[in-house]
Amino acid sequence: MNSRDKGARGERECAKWLTEHGFNSRRGQQFSGGKDSPDVVSELPFHIEVKRVEALRFDDATDQAKRDANGKPWVVLHRKNNGPWYAVLDGETFLDMVRETMGDDGGAE
């Protein structure tokens, strides 16, 4: 299996995982085809980059996601063989999500 096939398989797997968790999702490339289109199209408010590899090249993955997102919030969803999915996102986006969940002050006293 070549890397393109493996990538497509990972994107389908990720879309299925998100859908199973209540977020309608589908693989993105086969529909829009642009190099900056998300790997997975979802109702989530993120540009989604999928990396289904044993050794994540963190800087390359986040740089690609940031570049392809065109200013939209982005997330890298990564999974190794037989492992769970992990989400990598920008720290400011993470803090915004925490503030939104906890209230505007972030729970500070």
C-alpha positions as CSV (number, residue, x, y, z in Angstrom):
1,M,0.0,0.0,0.0
2,N,1.4,3.4,-1.0
3,S,1.4,6.4,1.3
4,R,-1.4,8.1,-0.6
5,D,-3.7,5.0,-0.1
6,K,-2.7,4.8,3.6
7,G,-3.5,8.5,4.0
8,A,-6.9,8.1,2.4
9,R,-7.6,5.1,4.6
10,G,-6.7,7.2,7.7
11,E,-8.9,10.0,6.6
12,R,-11.9,7.7,6.1
13,E,-11.1,6.1,9.5
14,C,-11.0,9.5,11.2
15,A,-14.3,10.6,9.5
16,K,-16.0,7.4,10.7
17,W,-14.7,8.0,14.2
18,L,-16.0,11.5,14.3
19,T,-19.3,10.5,12.9
20,E,-19.6,7.7,15.5
21,H,-19.1,10.3,18.2
22,G,-21.9,12.5,16.8
23,F,-20.1,14.8,14.4
24,N,-21.2,14.4,10.8
25,S,-18.0,14.0,8.9
26,R,-16.6,12.8,5.5
27,R,-13.3,12.6,3.8
28,G,-12.6,15.9,2.2
29,Q,-10.1,15.4,-0.7
30,Q,-12.3,13.3,-2.9
31,F,-15.0,16.0,-3.0
32,S,-13.1,19.3,-3.3
33,G,-9.7,18.1,-4.3
34,G,-7.7,21.2,-3.6
35,K,-4.3,20.9,-1.9
36,D,-5.5,23.1,0.9
37,S,-8.9,21.4,1.4
38,P,-9.3,19.7,4.8
39,D,-8.6,16.0,5.1
40,V,-11.9,15.6,6.8
41,V,-15.0,17.8,6.3
42,S,-17.0,18.1,9.4
43,E,-19.6,20.2,11.3
44,L,-16.8,20.9,13.8
45,P,-15.4,24.5,13.5
46,F,-11.9,23.4,12.6
47,H,-9.8,22.7,9.5
48,I,-9.0,19.1,10.1
49,E,-5.6,17.6,9.2
50,V,-5.3,13.8,9.7
51,K,-2.0,12.0,10.3
52,R,-2.3,8.3,10.6
53,V,1.4,7.5,11.1
54,E,3.5,5.8,13.7
55,A,5.9,8.8,14.2
56,L,4.2,12.2,13.9
57,R,6.4,14.9,12.6
58,F,4.8,17.5,14.9
59,D,6.2,20.7,13.3
60,D,5.5,19.5,9.7
61,A,1.9,18.5,10.7
62,T,1.1,21.7,12.5
63,D,2.7,23.9,9.9
64,Q,0.7,22.2,7.2
65,A,-2.6,22.5,9.1
66,K,-2.0,26.2,9.9
67,R,-1.0,27.0,6.3
68,D,-4.0,25.1,4.8
69,A,-6.5,26.5,7.3
70,N,-6.3,30.0,5.8
71,G,-6.9,31.6,9.2
72,K,-9.6,29.2,10.4
73,P,-9.0,27.3,13.6
74,W,-7.2,24.0,12.9
75,V,-6.6,20.7,14.5
76,V,-4.3,17.8,13.7
77,L,-5.9,14.4,14.5
78,H,-3.3,11.7,14.9
79,R,-3.4,8.0,15.6
80,K,-0.8,5.3,15.6
81,N,-1.6,1.6,14.9
82,N,-3.7,0.2,17.7
83,G,-3.7,3.5,19.5
84,P,-6.3,6.2,20.4
85,W,-6.9,9.4,18.4
86,Y,-5.1,12.5,19.7
87,A,-5.8,16.1,18.9
88,V,-3.1,18.7,18.5
89,L,-4.2,22.3,18.3
90,D,-2.9,25.8,18.8
91,G,-2.6,26.8,22.4
92,E,-4.7,30.0,22.0
93,T,-7.5,27.9,20.4
94,F,-7.3,25.5,23.3
95,L,-7.5,28.4,25.8
96,D,-10.4,29.9,23.9
97,M,-12.2,26.5,24.2
98,V,-11.5,26.3,27.9
99,R,-12.8,29.9,28.5
100,E,-15.9,29.2,26.5
101,T,-16.6,26.0,28.5
102,M,-15.8,27.6,31.9
103,G,-17.1,31.1,31.3
104,D,-15.3,34.2,30.1
105,D,-13.0,34.5,33.1
106,G,-11.7,30.9,32.7
107,G,-12.6,30.1,36.3
108,A,-10.1,32.6,37.8
109,E,-10.8,33.9,41.2
